[in-house]
Structures are given as structure tokens and as C-alpha cells.
Amino acid sequence: RVCFASLEAMKWIWVLATALLLSAQFVRPPAPPRYGYRVVKSYPHDPGAFTQGLEYRDGVLFEGTGLNGRSSVRRVRLQDGQILASVPLSGEYFGEGITVQKSRILQLTWKHGVGFIYDRATLRKTGSFAYPGEGWGLANDGKLIYMSDGSSTIRVWDPVTLKELRRFSVKLQGRPIDQLNELE
């Protein structure tokens, strides 16, 4: 004997369960938090500088600027914006991100796949290094160096050899986020 009432109930349970499973695939996770900001102080700055990288260390602002023929690495006094020292890049290079790593400053170039190393105290160029692709942002956490290239991928470098150790992808709700540049 078959009970039609229980078959009908089972059919509706199956329909409801299927609908719940399908709808769960389209439920979006909550949006990431949005943070605001409040300006607490402003400082003078060279309006002609196309800033590509900034780090404030030990009372000094280190700045990398961009644009072909106008790129540089600078040491700037934050309080009055005075450029204390500046080293220009060769005109062929478009300077990009910088990071201050112990006694040196590392600087990327946008499309040339070459970076430069400077002595932090003197800004004297002490070397260079190569990397594949474009150079955008550069940062460090005191242990490792992080580099962006405009994609959703962050490269992690050894701070001594400047060789890539690994990569990871930045995603929002499962989708890659590209155009990553500022790496604070």
C-alpha cells in the first residue's frame, strides 16, 4: 500500500530542499567593512612630485616619485616639506614604489623590470635588481618584502637576496582584485 499523502509531502520536501540548496549558491557574503578617515594634520608637500611610494621612518619622510625624466628618491622633512636630499633616476625610468628596509631603500620601476637599491643615510645608489613584469607597490613587515605588479597577485621576497619566495592572490568575495598598488 502506498500512502499518497506521504508521497505528496516527500515531493514538497524535495522541492523545498532543492530550492534552498540552489539559493544558497547565490547568497552573497557580507560586504567587507568600509573604513573612513579623519584629517588630523596636514603638511606642505612639493606639488610637482608625482608620489609613488612613501615611508616615514625615524622622523624622516622617504619618498619615491614617478614620471619619465622626473623620477627620484628623496628624503623630506615632514614639518615643512623641505627636500633634504634627492637622487634622480635616469630619464628612461618611471619610478614606482619604495620601501625602507633596514639601512637601505629599494625602489621599483614601472615597466623596465629593474629596481634600485640606495643607502638609506646617503641616498647613494648601491645596486640594482631585476624582476619579471611591471613594478607597482613595495612594502615590508620587517621580515619579508611584498611587491605588487598591478595584478591581484602579491609577490613575497626574501629581504637579503630579493628573490621571490612565494605569491598569493588577493580576493574579495572569491573574486580576484587587481590594480593593487599601495601596500601599507
Helices and strands as residue ranges (DSSP letters): H 4-24, E 51-57, E 60-65, E 72-76, E 83-88, E 95-101, E 104-109, E 114-119, E 125-130, E 138-140, E 145-148, E 153-157, E 164-169, E 171-172, E 175-176
